[in-house]
Amino acid sequence: MVPSPPARLASRPVSLKTPLALSLALLLGTAPAVTEAASGRGAPTSSARKSKKKAPPAQREPHPESPSSSDEEASKATSDAPVQAQTQEPTPAPKPPPPLPSAWAGRTVVLTAPVDPSAFESAAQLETDLRGELGAQMDILLVEPAALFPAPPPASLAQGDALFNEGKDLYDNLDPEAAAKKFTEAAAFYQRHAVDTSPERLARVYIFLGASRLLNGNSTGAQEAFTRALLAAPTVYPESALFGQDVHDAFAAAKQDLYRKPRGTLTLDSVPSGAQVTLHGERLGTTPLKDLELVPGPHQVVLTLPGYLPFGAFQEVAPSQRGELRPRLEPTPDLAAVQALAAEVSTSKSLGSDKLPPGVARIAEKLGARYVVLARVEQKGQGRVQASLHAWDVQQKNRLRGVVLNPADARERQRAVSQVHDFLTGKLAPDTSFPLALPPVVKKPWFWAAVGGVAVATTAGILLATQPNKPLGIRIGNPGAGW
């Protein structure tokens, strides 16, 4: 006879929570699979699970800086080799590469889509902020537009060069009036191509123009041309082999007059911001740049940003005045097509669906990305801007549902970035419905029927085992149990 249960168990009432706990324990047996399905990357397929052979572990995307397998085998072979007597000083071992993060996200693209034109600038600024904050994470690999959307080739300046050469021939043949017309046309052509024209090229045209006007008796026009040459390239001066002393004197007088004038200030910005600023061929930094002190006159400004068409202009600066230049940069045709897809996704009904929107898949295919992060930006009442941040894992078909934030609030933006980072690196389970995160067996009706049966049998067994009198006795078909 089996000894009766200890008095401590028999004297206590049985809690009805025990069957539920045991039932949950059965479910928790699938917890590792659930966790792997929710946060794993590259889980094996059902066909692999049915294989008799042990499936190889899921491979993570190779990090660009991770050592190759051949390097690992070589290092292993070196470590396993027998130690020999050293006849000379050992060569210092190479410095090992820095350890890779324990988890890292594959190629990720960050895009924003303004709902209406009034939210365009806010969307552009949010995209810049998100790229900077996510790109600062060591385990996030952002897609670089510079490599995917290179700037178009420079424009041809052959027409301007031909005009300059024609003017130079006329000047050498002592026809200053006709030469001045050609030089004026050449200068106008170069100014229309501010992005591709070098300051030295333009300055030389103005020096010849000033010399032609001076030779034609127009001293005022000559001083104006020499001033424009100084503004284009302050280090350029008339060559002694080509010009006489009168040209040198007039050029020096124009220089003294220019630098005696009070300076003005110029603020440079762009939409989106972060564009490289080049002033007269010299790089100054990235937008925004505030209150640059400049001599009065037109100044050659070029703004470049990867993925966008370069912008160039000759911005006028007035004496003792403050000026501002803030152009809206135009995307390259390839980037414009991607932005159109992002706008399509942001306004489609599939944005709130658990299924992967087709536009997201096309964006990932165009950019070679695994993860797509999209912020939908809209203008609310009283000038308030609101954004909802979404993220998708295109390979695993997982998603992070919209995280609402105020783009201008750094704390809210950092909170949203933290959630996106956790999603990309697998620390945050994807926002999908419960059955989608479970193994396929859990979705079968017979599985839940079996679980219910086990739970009922377990409950009955515990109740019978804790009764002082065994009313069923031998009728349960197990006389050896003493029931």
C-alpha positions in Angstrom: 0.0 0.0 0.0 1.2 3.4 -0.9 1.7 5.5 2.2 -0.8 8.2 2.7 0.1 11.8 1.9 1.9 13.7 4.6 -0.4 15.3 7.2 0.8 18.8 6.0 -0.8 18.2 2.6 -3.9 16.4 3.9 -4.7 19.1 6.4 -4.6 22.0 4.0 -7.4 22.7 1.5 -6.3 22.3 -2.1 -6.1 25.5 -4.0 -8.0 25.5 -7.3 -5.1 27.5 -8.8 -2.9 24.3 -8.9 -4.5 22.8 -12.0 -4.3 26.1 -13.8 -0.6 26.4 -12.8 0.1 22.9 -14.1 -1.7 23.7 -17.3 0.3 26.8 -17.8 3.4 24.8 -17.1 2.5 22.7 -20.1 2.2 25.8 -22.2 5.4 27.2 -20.8 7.2 24.2 -22.2 6.8 26.0 -25.5 8.2 29.3 -24.1 11.7 28.9 -25.7 10.1 28.4 -29.1 7.8 31.3 -28.6 10.7 33.5 -27.5 12.7 32.4 -30.5 9.8 33.1 -32.9 9.2 36.5 -31.5 12.8 37.8 -31.3 14.9 35.4 -33.4 16.5 36.2 -36.7 16.3 33.6 -39.4 14.4 30.8 -37.6 14.4 27.3 -39.3 11.5 26.4 -41.5 9.0 23.6 -40.9 10.7 21.4 -43.4 14.0 21.7 -41.6 12.4 20.8 -38.3 11.0 17.6 -39.9 14.5 16.5 -41.0 16.1 13.6 -39.1 19.4 15.3 -39.1 20.1 18.1 -36.7 19.6 21.4 -38.4 22.5 23.8 -38.4 22.1 26.8 -36.2 20.5 29.9 -37.8 23.1 32.1 -39.3 23.1 35.8 -38.5 23.8 38.3 -41.3 27.5 38.8 -41.6 28.7 42.0 -40.1 30.8 44.0 -42.6 33.7 43.9 -40.1 33.3 40.3 -38.9 36.3 38.0 -39.7 35.7 35.3 -42.4 35.5 31.6 -41.6 38.8 31.0 -43.3 40.5 33.5 -40.9 38.9 31.7 -38.0 40.1 28.2 -39.2 43.6 29.6 -39.8 43.7 31.0 -36.2 42.4 27.7 -34.8 45.0 25.8 -36.7 47.7 28.1 -35.4 46.5 27.7 -31.8 46.4 23.9 -32.1 49.9 23.6 -33.5 52.6 22.2 -31.2 54.9 24.8 -29.5 58.4 24.7 -30.8 61.6 25.9 -29.3 62.1 29.5 -30.2 65.5 30.4 -31.6 64.8 34.1 -31.9 62.7 36.7 -30.3 59.0 36.0 -30.9 57.2 38.3 -33.3 54.5 40.3 -31.5 51.0 38.9 -32.3 48.8 41.2 -34.4 46.3 43.2 -32.4 43.0 41.4 -32.4 40.0 43.2 -34.0 37.5 44.9 -31.7 34.8 42.6 -30.4 31.5 42.7 -32.4 28.3 43.6 -30.7 26.3 40.7 -29.3 23.4 41.6 -31.6 23.3 43.9 -34.5 20.7 45.0 -37.0 21.1 44.4 -40.7 21.0 47.2 -43.3 18.4 49.7 -42.2 16.8 52.6 -44.1 15.2 55.6 -42.4 12.6 57.6 -44.3 10.0 60.2 -43.4 6.8 61.1 -45.2 5.0 64.4 -44.7 1.2 64.0 -44.8 0.8 67.6 -46.3 3.2 70.2 -47.7 3.1 72.2 -44.4 4.9 69.3 -42.7 7.7 69.0 -45.2 10.4 70.9 -43.2 9.5 69.1 -40.0 9.7 65.7 -41.8 13.0 66.6 -43.3 14.4 67.6 -40.0 13.1 64.5 -38.2 14.7 62.3 -40.9 18.1 64.0 -40.2 17.6 63.6 -36.5 16.6 59.9 -36.7 19.5 59.1 -39.0 21.9 60.8 -36.7 20.6 59.1 -33.5 20.2 55.6 -35.0 23.5 55.9 -36.9 25.3 56.6 -33.6 24.3 53.1 -32.3 27.2 50.7 -32.9 24.8 47.8 -33.7 22.8 49.7 -36.4 24.0 49.6 -40.0 22.3 52.4 -42.0 22.0 52.5 -45.7 24.1 55.4 -47.0 22.4 57.4 -49.8 25.9 58.7 -50.9 26.7 55.2 -52.3 23.2 54.5 -53.6 22.3 57.9 -55.1 25.5 59.6 -56.3 25.4 63.1 -57.6 24.9 63.6 -61.3 28.0 64.3 -63.4 29.1 67.9 -63.6 27.7 70.0 -66.4 29.7 70.8 -69.4 31.3 74.2 -69.5 32.5 74.0 -73.1 30.2 76.8 -74.2 31.6 79.2 -71.6 35.1 78.2 -72.4 34.5 78.8 -76.1 33.1 82.3 -75.4 36.2 83.1 -73.2 38.6 82.0 -75.9 36.8 84.1 -78.5 37.0 87.1 -76.3 40.7 86.5 -75.6 41.4 86.4 -79.4 39.6 89.7 -79.9 41.4 91.2 -77.0 44.8 90.2 -78.4 43.7 91.7 -81.8 43.0 95.0 -80.1 39.2 94.9 -80.4 38.3 95.6 -76.7 34.7 96.4 -77.4 33.9 93.1 -79.1 36.1 91.3 -76.5 34.2 92.8 -73.6 30.9 91.4 -75.1 32.3 87.9 -75.3 33.7 88.1 -71.8 30.4 89.4 -70.5 28.6 86.4 -72.1 31.1 84.0 -70.8 30.7 85.4 -67.2 26.9 85.1 -67.4 27.2 81.5 -68.6 29.5 80.5 -65.7 27.3 82.2 -63.2 24.4 80.1 -64.4 26.5 77.0 -63.6 27.5 78.0 -60.1 27.8 74.4 -59.0 30.4 73.4 -61.5 32.3 76.7 -62.2 35.6 77.0 -60.4 36.1 80.4 -58.7 39.5 80.9 -60.5 37.9 80.3 -63.9 35.3 83.0 -63.3 37.8 85.4 -61.7 40.0 85.2 -64.8 37.1 86.0 -67.1 36.4 89.2 -65.0 40.0 90.2 -65.1 40.0 90.1 -68.9 36.6 91.9 -68.9 38.0 94.7 -66.7 41.1 95.0 -68.9 39.0 95.2 -72.0 36.8 97.9 -70.5 39.8 99.8 -69.3 41.4 99.7 -72.8 38.1 101.0 -74.2 38.1 103.9 -71.8 35.5 102.7 -69.3 37.3 103.0 -66.0 34.1 102.6 -63.9 33.1 99.4 -65.7 36.7 98.2 -65.3 36.6 98.7 -61.5 33.3 96.8 -61.3 34.8 93.9 -63.2 37.9 93.8 -61.1 35.8 93.9 -57.9 33.8 90.8 -59.2 37.1 89.0 -59.9 38.2 89.7 -56.3 34.9 88.4 -54.9 35.1 85.2 -57.0 38.7 84.4 -56.0 40.5 86.8 -53.7 43.9 85.2 -54.4 43.7 85.7 -58.2 45.5 88.8 -59.7 46.4 90.0 -63.3 49.3 88.2 -64.8 52.3 90.5 -65.5 53.0 88.7 -68.8 49.5 89.5 -70.1 48.6 92.9 -68.7 50.3 96.3 -68.4 50.8 98.4 -65.4 47.5 100.3 -65.9 45.6 97.1 -65.4 47.6 96.3 -62.2 47.0 99.8 -60.8 43.3 99.7 -61.5 43.0 96.2 -60.0 44.8 97.3 -56.8 42.6 100.4 -56.5 39.4 98.2 -56.8 40.8 95.9 -54.1 41.4 98.8 -51.6 38.0 100.2 -52.3 36.3 96.8 -51.7 37.9 96.1 -48.4 37.1 99.5 -47.1 33.4 98.9 -47.3 31.5 97.7 -44.2 30.8 94.0 -44.2 27.5 92.2 -44.1 26.5 88.9 -42.7 25.0 85.8 -44.3 23.2 82.9 -42.7 23.2 79.6 -44.7 20.7 76.8 -44.2 19.0 74.1 -46.3 16.0 71.8 -46.3 17.0 69.1 -45.4 19.8 70.5 -43.2 23.3 69.0 -43.0 24.4 70.0 -46.5 28.1 70.7 -47.1 28.7 74.4 -47.7 31.3 75.6 -50.1 31.9 79.3 -50.4 34.1 80.4 -53.3 35.4 76.9 -53.5 36.3 76.7 -49.8 34.5 74.3 -47.5 33.1 75.9 -44.5 31.0 73.2 -42.8 27.4 71.9 -42.9 24.1 73.8 -42.7 23.0 75.6 -40.7 25.8 78.2 -40.6 24.9 81.5 -39.0 26.2 85.1 -39.5 29.1 84.7 -41.8 30.9 88.0 -42.2 31.5 88.8 -45.8 32.5 91.8 -47.9 29.6 93.3 -49.9 28.8 91.8 -53.3 27.7 88.5 -54.8 29.2 85.3 -53.3 29.3 81.9 -54.9 27.6 79.4 -52.6 27.3 75.7 -53.3 25.4 73.2 -51.1 25.8 69.5 -51.5 24.0 66.6 -49.7 24.2 62.9 -50.6 21.0 61.8 -52.5 20.1 65.4 -53.5 21.0 67.5 -56.5 23.7 70.1 -55.7 22.5 73.7 -55.3 24.5 76.7 -56.4 23.9 80.4 -56.4 25.6 83.8 -56.3 24.1 85.3 -53.2 24.2 89.1 -52.8 25.5 90.5 -49.5 24.7 94.2 -48.7 27.0 96.4 -46.6 26.0 96.3 -42.9 23.0 94.1 -43.7 22.0 90.6 -42.7 21.1 88.1 -45.4 19.8 84.5 -45.4 19.9 81.7 -48.0 17.8 78.6 -47.2 17.0 76.6 -50.3 14.9 73.4 -50.5 17.2 70.7 -52.0 15.7 68.6 -54.7 16.3 64.8 -54.5 17.9 62.8 -57.2 15.4 60.9 -59.4 16.2 57.6 -57.7 15.7 59.1 -54.2 12.5 60.8 -55.4 11.1 57.4 -56.4 11.9 56.0 -53.0 10.3 59.0 -51.3 7.2 58.5 -53.4 6.9 54.9 -52.2 7.3 56.1 -48.6 4.5 58.6 -49.1 2.3 55.9 -50.7 2.8 53.6 -47.7 2.1 56.5 -45.2 -1.3 57.2 -46.6 -2.4 53.6 -47.4 -4.7 51.4 -45.4 -2.0 48.8 -45.1 0.0 51.0 -42.8 -1.9 49.6 -39.8 -2.1 46.1 -41.1 -0.1 43.2 -39.7 0.8 42.2 -43.3 3.9 43.7 -44.9 2.8 46.7 -47.1 3.9 46.1 -50.7 5.5 49.6 -50.8 7.8 48.6 -47.9 9.0 45.5 -49.7 9.7 47.6 -52.8 11.7 50.2 -50.8 13.8 47.4 -49.2 14.4 45.9 -52.6 15.5 49.2 -54.1 17.9 50.0 -51.3 19.1 46.5 -50.4 17.8 46.9 -46.8 16.3 44.4 -44.4 14.7 46.9 -42.1 12.6 49.9 -43.1 11.9 52.7 -40.6 9.2 55.1 -41.7 7.9 58.2 -39.8 4.6 59.6 -40.8 4.6 63.4 -40.1 1.5 65.6 -40.0 0.7 69.1 -39.0 -1.8 69.4 -36.2 -3.7 72.4 -34.9 -1.9 75.5 -33.6 1.3 74.7 -35.4 1.8 71.4 -33.5 3.6 68.6 -35.4 3.0 64.9 -34.6 4.8 61.9 -36.0 4.1 58.2 -35.8 7.1 55.9 -36.2 6.8 52.5 -37.8 9.4 49.8 -38.5 9.4 46.5 -40.5 11.6 43.5 -40.7 11.1 42.6 -44.3 12.7 39.1 -44.0 10.8 37.9 -41.0 7.6 39.9 -41.8 7.6 41.4 -38.3 6.8 45.0 -37.5 6.9 47.7 -34.8 3.6 49.5 -34.7 3.4 53.3 -34.8 5.2 55.0 -31.9 3.7 58.5 -31.5 6.0 61.3 -30.7 6.6 65.1 -31.0 9.6 65.5 -33.4 10.7 68.7 -31.7 10.8 67.0 -28.2 14.3 65.5 -27.8 13.1 63.2 -24.9 10.2 61.8 -26.9 12.4 61.4 -29.9 15.0 59.5 -27.9 12.3 57.3 -26.4 11.1 56.4 -29.9 14.6 55.8 -31.1 15.2 53.4 -28.2 12.1 51.4 -29.1 13.2 51.2 -32.7 16.7 50.2 -31.7 15.3 47.4 -29.5 13.1 46.2 -32.4 15.9 46.2 -34.9 18.3 44.3 -32.6 15.7 41.7 -31.4 15.4 43.0 -27.8 11.8 44.0 -28.4 9.4 41.4 -29.5 7.6 42.4 -32.7 4.1 43.8 -32.4 2.1 40.9 -34.0 -1.0 39.0 -32.9 -0.5 36.2 -30.3 -0.9 33.1 -32.5 1.6 34.4 -35.1 4.4 34.4 -32.4 3.7 30.7 -31.4 5.0 27.5 -33.0 2.6 26.0 -35.7 1.6 23.1 -33.4 0.1 25.6 -30.9 -2.3 26.8 -33.6 -3.9 23.4 -34.0 -7.3 22.8 -32.4 -6.3 19.3 -31.2 -3.4 20.8 -29.2 -5.8 22.9 -27.1 -8.1 19.9 -26.7 -5.3 17.8 -25.4 -4.2 20.6 -23.1 -7.7 20.8 -21.7 -7.9 17.0 -21.2 -4.6 16.9 -19.3 -5.7 19.8 -17.2 -9.0 18.0 -16.2 -7.2 14.7 -15.5 -4.6 16.5 -13.4 -7.2 18.3 -11.4 -9.2 15.1 -10.7 -6.0 13.2 -9.7 -5.0 15.9 -7.2 -8.5 16.1 -5.7 -8.7 12.3 -5.2 -5.2 12.0 -3.8 -6.0 14.6 -1.1 -9.3 13.1 0.1 -9.2 11.4 3.5 -11.7 8.7 2.4 -11.4 7.2 -1.1 -15.0 6.9 -2.2 -14.1 5.4 -5.6 -11.9 2.7 -4.2 -11.4 -0.3 -6.4 -13.9 1.0 -9.0 -11.3 3.2 -10.7 -9.6 0.0 -11.8 -6.4 0.4 -9.8 -6.8 -1.7 -6.6 -3.1 -1.6 -5.9 -3.3 2.1 -5.3 -5.5 1.5 -2.2 -8.3 3.7 -3.6 
